Amino acid sequence: MTSDLNCFKAYDIRGRVPEELNVDVAYRIGRAFAEFLSPKNVVVGYDIRLTSCELNDALIRGLKDSGVDVVNIGLCGTEEIYFATSHLNVDGGIIVTASHNPKNYNGMKFVRKNSVPISGDTGLDEIRLIAESNVFKESAVKGNVSSADLKDAYVKHLLNYIDLDQLKPIRVVCNAGNGAAGLVIDLLEKILPIEFVKIHHEPNGKFPNGVPNPLLEGNRLPTVQAIKDSNAQLGIAWDGDFDRCFFFDELGRFVEGYYMVGLLAQSFLSGSPGSKIVHDPRLTWNTIAIAESFGAQAVCCKTGHAFMKERMRIEDAIYGGEMSAHHYFKDFFYCDSGMIPWLLVVQMMAKQGKSLSDLVDQYMTAFPASGEINKVVEDPDELITRIESYYKTSSISIDHIDGLSMSFSDWRFNIRKSNTEPVIRVNVESRGNVDVMKEKTDELLKFITPS
């Protein structure tokens, strides 16, 4: 029996296969999920990783042995599980995925009825304890297993967010990273007036072009080159389970997720000016300024998909966004989607007759940002304490919503421990002054890598 399941994280499961996550652990997670939630039926699916299918099978056995009926939708993206859970009105959903982690990793994400997330605060810790005990209630009746193909219904739902008549022909580079996004693009291609230039398109769990993580600068180069070679008006890239969507403008410039949060917030607030939006604490000034310009409230929330969804529901927010390229929508069960954002952006470009660079340049000028900087450190807690002590005498405001955020008259920063990787993440922004942003970024980094 495993005494400590290290694959359980703050809001999902991630671990090395088979050392931390394997078929035995997956089976016990299925049993534990069933015992914790007492569901009648659960929908499951898996991403393109080579180990995902066997882990999914073990998960299904655990659920079935607990008397739970299982609907298996097969290879899919994370948001397809969110959609299926609500669309089928089942009691829970699980996807086997490790998103952008290295290829020797895998994991799981959980929701309950109505696609409500299960995190450490709302049941994940209890599921862990039950799984670790390896003692489960016996069920007199085994559950049944069925399969379902919901892709057409899912695509039909996606199209509700746009007006097809407003779209104009456009050439778009799409980089699925050999993940599952390409399967959805192929279906949308039949409907939309878009010419897709497809790269790394076919699902392949061997990741022949590298792990699908567009936040890594080296992974962006193929998308940038394809935009230039094809004279495309837009570039899009996804991580493996495509719950995150990354944008490149017509110049081949990577657009930080922070500015896309502002753009999408503006889009929703222009139609519903009194609505709330939710954002993470890493970079905030641009988002707050946009919300205030519409008389709306920007609500800051701890980083992480489960925390964001919970806060979205509490606030009844119309939209939520994280600078890590997670975008959440009230009409998508308060969940994140990697498909809805780019559909909305294409429609905005068509309606306003503007390029993506035209739409975001004003934000980038008003609030220049460093982009997220990741550093491995031996003692992150000591580092954060030392930085807070150094700056607190001159800080206008300090908060610990997630890590340490400190704001000054003309710049602010956030430094936090990652929930999924052994690194410190640093973000810096300023008010309209690139030089200040760069100077303060360098100043902060000297604490982490002293000369």
Number of C-alpha atoms within 10 A of each C-alpha: 9 12 10 13 16 15 21 21 18 17 24 23 23 25 23 18 17 14 11 18 22 19 19 15 23 24 23 25 25 24 29 28 28 25 21 14 14 14 19 16 24 28 29 26 27 29 30 25 25 15 21 25 17 15 25 26 18 21 26 30 23 24 30 24 23 26 23 27 21 23 23 23 20 20 22 26 28 29 22 24 28 29 23 27 27 20 16 15 15 21 20 30 30 25 30 31 29 27 28 21 20 15 19 15 22 28 27 27 21 25 21 20 19 20 26 22 26 22 24 17 12 15 16 23 17 17 23 23 15 18 26 18 14 15 11 15 11 12 12 9 11 15 19 15 17 10 13 11 14 18 17 12 12 17 17 12 15 16 16 11 15 16 11 13 9 11 18 16 11 16 19 24 26 26 28 28 31 25 29 27 27 22 17 18 18 13 13 17 12 9 11 18 15 16 14 19 17 17 17 21 19 16 20 18 18 14 19 11 12 14 21 28 21 25 20 10 9 10 17 20 14 13 28 22 13 20 26 14 9 12 15 21 21 28 28 22 28 29 28 30 29 30 24 26 24 27 25 23 22 22 17 22 17 20 19 21 23 26 25 27 28 23 21 21 26 19 16 17 22 14 10 13 17 14 21 22 30 29 29 24 26 30 27 23 20 22 28 20 17 19 24 13 13 16 14 18 20 22 20 19 22 19 22 20 20 25 20 27 26 19 20 26 15 9 14 15 21 21 26 29 27 28 22 20 26 23 30 30 21 17 12 19 18 26 27 29 25 25 21 21 24 20 17 18 21 23 20 21 19 16 12 10 12 12 18 24 18 13 18 17 12 11 19 17 14 17 24 22 26 19 19 19 14 17 15 14 15 11 9 18 13 11 16 20 11 12 16 17 10 11 14 14 8 11 16 12 12 17 12 13 15 19 20 20 22 21 21 15 11 13 22 26 25 24 27 23 21 15 14 15 12 14 17 24 19 22 22 28 29 27 18 17 16 17 11 17 24 17 10 18 21 13 12 18 13 11 13 17 10 8 5
